[in-house]
Amino acid sequence: MDSAATFYGLASAFAWGAGDFYGGYASKAVHVLRVVAFSQTVGFILLVGLAVAVGEPLPGVADLGWAAAAGLMSGVGLIFYYAALSRGEMGAAAPVTGVLTAVVPALAGSLLEGVPSTLQAAGFFLAFVSIGLTTGSSGMRLSVNSQLGFSAVAGLGFGLFLVLLGQVSEGLYFYPLSVSRMITAGLAAFLAKTLLNTKSVGNAFTKIAAAGVFDTGGSFFYLLSRQAGRLDVAGVLSSLYPVSTVMLAKAILHEKLGKQRTAAIALAAAATTLINT
């Protein structure tokens, strides 16, 4: 297994986890739709600037189509995810979304690139368990009628985002990612304008900008991982981002990990070792 794909996949997980941390932090003061719209816009501006700075060639129609479809799936995933979180206990809905996000590229990779090795498959399974333990809280119950469908659609949306973005041609990064960000930001901005009264982000702009920068970094490293190795490896490793989020919450906000999340971190480490065999 190419160690570069593993390294970039883990870097993607860390960056996406940091983006979620700052996005969640900002959402305590600003509606999540505003956070998504502004953070994705920050990412879009950053990506276009980087594309121009490095002289990246313009993508073809097919690559633009993959990127736009990925952005749409990301936006759909976010909308349904937040809808699921708002309809019951957050810790009950998150595991369904998190695990499905990893399962979709794992299945797609097996179909498109062949079945992974036995050890890698075992690593994928441990990663699924790790994500479930990290995002879930003991004693919480998922409401089948009001949460399950929304959580499942969100997971499928995020998973398809990984699969679709992974189809972008090798060597293209910034322009396809900027198109994806533009679609997601536009969808979130439209919903925010339609559903919300306020437009200000108050004093949370710094946190929102940080969320946008880290989220952009996560997508960039995911593309590097995908182009260095298998789709399922890149997708599953990058889906370990909840581990990064809880570790940052412990380091910065001094939140307690607890036995469940400590076990999840250990499983994530074991999964990474197996996937890299």
Secondary structure as GFF3:
##gff-version 3
##sequence-region A 1 277
A	DSSP	alpha_helix	3	26	.	.	.	ID=ss1
A	DSSP	alpha_helix	32	54	.	.	.	ID=ss2
A	DSSP	alpha_helix	61	86	.	.	.	ID=ss3
A	DSSP	alpha_helix	90	113	.	.	.	ID=ss4
A	DSSP	alpha_helix	118	135	.	.	.	ID=ss5
A	DSSP	pi_helix	144	148	.	.	.	ID=ss6
A	DSSP	alpha_helix	149	165	.	.	.	ID=ss7
A	DSSP	alpha_helix	174	195	.	.	.	ID=ss8
A	DSSP	three_ten_helix	202	204	.	.	.	ID=ss9
A	DSSP	alpha_helix	205	228	.	.	.	ID=ss10
A	DSSP	alpha_helix	231	238	.	.	.	ID=ss11
A	DSSP	alpha_helix	241	253	.	.	.	ID=ss12
A	DSSP	alpha_helix	258	275	.	.	.	ID=ss13
###
